[in-house]
Amino acid sequence: MRRSVPLFAGLAVLAIANALNAQPGPPPPDPDIQRILLDIVPGRIQRSIFVLASFHTRNTFSDPQPSGDGIGGASAWIQAEFKRVAAASNGRLRVDVDEFLQPPGAPGIPSAVKIVNIAATLPGTHPDSTGRIYVIAAHYDSRASDPLDVSSPAPGADDDASGVAAVLELARVMSAYEFPATIVFLTVAGEEQGNAGSAHWAQQAREHGMDIAAMFDESAIGNTHAADDTIDRSSVNLFAGGDENDAPARELARAVKDIASRYAFPIGIHVSYRPDSIRGGGDHVPFLERGYPAVRFSEATGNPHHRYQDDRTDFIDFAYVADVARMNAVVLAELAHAPASPRKVAIDSSESGVVLRWTTVVGTNLAGYRVVWRDSVAPFWEHSLDLPPNAASATLPHLSRDTTIFGLEAFDSAGHVSPATLAQ
């Protein structure tokens, strides 16, 4: 738990000895977000997984016809589900199809193939925040042992009908609510062919200047049976890559852990600083490559024996999938309510001690700033100091800027907090 001191009325000068004596817990859970958690129904998640796994294969090169038993049929069903949710949302949810022809040449793509991504967008309601976008994604294609085998069964229940089912359920539930920032529920194809679908969508986002504040990939979140027959439903992996320990994806992962601490979850978050599982390459990677903060949720067991032809529904822990979906709902809702992360946070090297300065956040939901810090070898933030919304600097004497890492968060009156921005 972080140690923190209360809000000061003016420019903060920290008395370290007194500050470290105070250890208040996180703010109480948001009642609206608690209602969202209650709205998530495991039975609907189970139904979605069964439907997707019922297609003979969802290989990217399989039957493209909407009425067929391949990728085209799965795409048509997902589109119909999103449109059904949109119709029930009183116009809040917008469904778009991103269809393109992937040329041959890339690994796993011997010939041109049509790829269809489906996005359901819940626009933000606040003028200062609607351009800030949070994406939750999963891939609906599947594969047999040979990724170019389009005839063998490939039910793909865990990889990745489980992720798609979670994304669909969150779209159903969260579209009944309003959020200041925008949320995109995205399903993509071509993941098994080098993330072709997500790479195209992320590139289009970059070219159109979309402000994607965070991207969450849900890939293989349904299996709790390890290869040695043990069961682990107590944790979920969160992969957060980056060249530096305070890369944007790492700050996002720290924010996810802090947000989850406000709510009572039966599963914990195991943050990994790997960009993905060994030999993995999920749909968050193209977002990372284009400069967006992106992380991947995945089951803790990672059983290779339950993949491809063996990736059947009898291996799925539907309650576990629902728990992972709830965790993602909390994170999305908290971040979409929170102010934007501060920008241009700098350590003023001309001053003695530690003096932080930053550009103020624009937004009427801003209630204050939170300076956070930790020892340079500590993985998560250890201490914090709250400041009023008109603050643009903070002085922290008796701390070493050489052995301490500093960051700055922004929060609103309900306690929704942005990911930290590293002070440099």
Secondary structure in CASP SS format (residue, H / E / C, confidence):
PFRMAT SS
TARGET T0000
AUTHOR 0000-0000-0000
METHOD secondary structure of the structure
MODEL  1
M C 1.00
R C 1.00
R E 1.00
S E 1.00
V E 1.00
P C 1.00
L C 1.00
F C 1.00
A C 1.00
G C 1.00
L C 1.00
A E 1.00
V E 1.00
L C 1.00
A C 1.00
I H 1.00
A H 1.00
N H 1.00
A H 1.00
L C 1.00
N C 1.00
A C 1.00
Q C 1.00
P C 1.00
G C 1.00
P C 1.00
P C 1.00
P C 1.00
P C 1.00
D C 1.00
P H 1.00
D H 1.00
I H 1.00
Q H 1.00
R H 1.00
I H 1.00
L H 1.00
L H 1.00
D H 1.00
I C 1.00
V C 1.00
P H 1.00
G H 1.00
R H 1.00
I H 1.00
Q H 1.00
R H 1.00
S H 1.00
I H 1.00
F H 1.00
V H 1.00
L H 1.00
A H 1.00
S H 1.00
F C 1.00
H C 1.00
T E 1.00
R C 1.00
N C 1.00
T C 1.00
F C 1.00
S C 1.00
D C 1.00
P C 1.00
Q C 1.00
P C 1.00
S C 1.00
G C 1.00
D C 1.00
G C 1.00
I H 1.00
G H 1.00
G H 1.00
A H 1.00
S H 1.00
A H 1.00
W H 1.00
I H 1.00
Q H 1.00
A H 1.00
E H 1.00
F H 1.00
K H 1.00
R H 1.00
V H 1.00
A H 1.00
A H 1.00
A H 1.00
S C 1.00
N C 1.00
G C 1.00
R C 1.00
L C 1.00
R E 1.00
V E 1.00
D E 1.00
V E 1.00
D E 1.00
E E 1.00
F E 1.00
L E 1.00
Q E 1.00
P C 1.00
P C 1.00
G C 1.00
A C 1.00
P C 1.00
G C 1.00
I C 1.00
P C 1.00
S C 1.00
A C 1.00
V E 1.00
K E 1.00
I E 1.00
V E 1.00
N E 1.00
I E 1.00
A E 1.00
A E 1.00
T E 1.00
L E 1.00
P C 1.00
G C 1.00
T C 1.00
H C 1.00
P C 1.00
D C 1.00
S C 1.00
T C 1.00
G C 1.00
R E 1.00
I E 1.00
Y E 1.00
V E 1.00
I E 1.00
A E 1.00
A E 1.00
H E 1.00
Y C 1.00
D C 1.00
S C 1.00
R C 1.00
A C 1.00
S C 1.00
D C 1.00
P C 1.00
L C 1.00
D C 1.00
V C 1.00
S C 1.00
S C 1.00
P C 1.00
A E 1.00
P C 1.00
G C 1.00
A H 1.00
D H 1.00
D H 1.00
D H 1.00
A H 1.00
S H 1.00
G H 1.00
V H 1.00
A H 1.00
A H 1.00
V H 1.00
L H 1.00
E H 1.00
L H 1.00
A H 1.00
R H 1.00
V H 1.00
M H 1.00
S C 1.00
A C 1.00
Y C 1.00
E C 1.00
F C 1.00
P C 1.00
A C 1.00
T E 1.00
I E 1.00
V E 1.00
F E 1.00
L E 1.00
T E 1.00
V E 1.00
A C 1.00
G C 1.00
E H 1.00
E H 1.00
Q H 1.00
G C 1.00
N C 1.00
A H 1.00
G H 1.00
S H 1.00
A H 1.00
H H 1.00
W H 1.00
A H 1.00
Q H 1.00
Q H 1.00
A H 1.00
R H 1.00
E H 1.00
H C 1.00
G C 1.00
M C 1.00
D E 1.00
I E 1.00
A E 1.00
A E 1.00
M E 1.00
F E 1.00
D E 1.00
E E 1.00
S C 1.00
A C 1.00
I C 1.00
G C 1.00
N C 1.00
T C 1.00
H E 1.00
A C 1.00
A C 1.00
D C 1.00
D C 1.00
T C 1.00
I E 1.00
D C 1.00
R C 1.00
S C 1.00
S E 1.00
V E 1.00
N E 1.00
L E 1.00
F E 1.00
A C 1.00
G C 1.00
G C 1.00
D C 1.00
E C 1.00
N C 1.00
D C 1.00
A C 1.00
P H 1.00
A H 1.00
R H 1.00
E H 1.00
L H 1.00
A H 1.00
R H 1.00
A H 1.00
V H 1.00
K H 1.00
D H 1.00
I H 1.00
A H 1.00
S C 1.00
R C 1.00
Y C 1.00
A C 1.00
F C 1.00
P C 1.00
I C 1.00
G E 1.00
I E 1.00
H E 1.00
V E 1.00
S E 1.00
Y C 1.00
R C 1.00
P C 1.00
D C 1.00
S C 1.00
I C 1.00
R C 1.00
G C 1.00
G C 1.00
G C 1.00
D C 1.00
H C 1.00
V H 1.00
P H 1.00
F H 1.00
L H 1.00
E H 1.00
R C 1.00
G C 1.00
Y C 1.00
P C 1.00
A E 1.00
V E 1.00
R E 1.00
F E 1.00
S E 1.00
E E 1.00
A C 1.00
T C 1.00
G C 1.00
N C 1.00
P H 1.00
H H 1.00
H H 1.00
R C 1.00
Y H 1.00
Q H 1.00
D H 1.00
D C 1.00
R C 1.00
T H 1.00
D H 1.00
F H 1.00
I C 1.00
D C 1.00
F H 1.00
A H 1.00
Y H 1.00
V H 1.00
A H 1.00
D H 1.00
V H 1.00
A H 1.00
R H 1.00
M H 1.00
N H 1.00
A H 1.00
V H 1.00
V H 1.00
L H 1.00
A H 1.00
E H 1.00
L H 1.00
A H 1.00
H H 1.00
A C 1.00
P C 1.00
A C 1.00
S C 1.00
P C 1.00
R E 1.00
K E 1.00
V E 1.00
A E 1.00
I E 1.00
D C 1.00
S C 1.00
S C 1.00
E C 1.00
S C 1.00
G C 1.00
V E 1.00
V E 1.00
L E 1.00
R E 1.00
W E 1.00
T E 1.00
T C 1.00
V C 1.00
V C 1.00
G C 1.00
T C 1.00
N C 1.00
L C 1.00
A C 1.00
G E 1.00
Y E 1.00
R E 1.00
V E 1.00
V E 1.00
W E 1.00
R E 1.00
D E 1.00
S C 1.00
V C 1.00
A C 1.00
P C 1.00
F C 1.00
W C 1.00
E C 1.00
H E 1.00
S E 1.00
L E 1.00
D E 1.00
L E 1.00
P C 1.00
P C 1.00
N C 1.00
A C 1.00
A C 1.00
S E 1.00
A E 1.00
T E 1.00
L E 1.00
P C 1.00
H C 1.00
L C 1.00
S C 1.00
R C 1.00
D C 1.00
T C 1.00
T E 1.00
I E 1.00
F E 1.00
G E 1.00
L E 1.00
E E 1.00
A E 1.00
F E 1.00
D C 1.00
S C 1.00
A C 1.00
G C 1.00
H C 1.00
V E 1.00
S C 1.00
P C 1.00
A C 1.00
T E 1.00
L E 1.00
A C 1.00
Q C 1.00
END
